[in-house]
């Protein structure tokens, strides 16, 4: 498990996944993602790190500095393929 202090869990252009109605939805972090995060900062996000699936979530927030601490940890290891819905 690791913690990081930053404003958002990802940087622009990073791929991430969320669980929506039981389906993993793949997205690319952008300004719309930031707006959605600001509305609901308590979501759990998934990402790939060194071919491993990890999750990241908000741990705490300092409202005076706008710094947020995120906690991330590995969810599972191995080779996984994600299936996403087609629009």
N, C-alpha and C positions, 0 to 999 in steps of 0.2 A: 504494500500500500504506500502511496506517496501523496504528498500535498503540494500544491502550487498556489502562489498568489498572483492573480491576474484579473482582468475585468470580465473576460468571457472564457468559456471552457475551450474554445478553439480559435484558430486564426482564420482569416479570410482565405477561402479556397480549400480548407481542410474538409475531407469527407468524414461524415459521422452518420450514425443510425439512431433512430428512436423506435420504440415499440408503439405502434398505433393499431388498436383493435386486434391485437394478437399477431400483427405482421410487422417485421422489421422494415422500416422505411429508410432508404438511403437518401441523404441530402448533402449539399455542399455548403459550408458555412459562409454566410454573406450578411449584408445589412438587414435583410428580412429575418434571418436567424437571430440576429442580435435583438431585434424588436420583439420577436416571439419569446426569447429568453427573458427579456425585461418584464414581460407580462406574466410569465410563469417560470421563475428561476429554480423551482424545485424539481424539475424533470430530471430523468436519468438518461444519459447519452452514452452511446457505445462507439468504439473506434478500434482500429487495428493498430497494434504496436508490435513490431518485429514478428509479424505473422501470428500474433496472439490477440484474442478478443479481450478488450478491457472496457470498463465502464468508468464514467466520471460524473460527479454530482457536486452541487454546491454544498460546502461544509459550513461556511460562515461568511458574514459580510460586515464590513466596517463602513457605516453610512457617512462617517466624517471624511474619509479618504476615497470612498467608492471602490476600495480594494475588496476583492472577494477571494476566499480561500476555497479551492476545489480539492476534493479527495478522489483519487482514482485507484483502481485495483484491477487485477486480472480476473476475468470471468471464467474463461476456459482456454485450454491450449489445443493445438492440433490444426489440421487443415479444414477450413470451413468455407462453404460457398454460400453467399447471401442471395436470396431471390427477392427481387423487388417487383412491385406492381408496375404494369405498363399503363401509361396515362390513357 
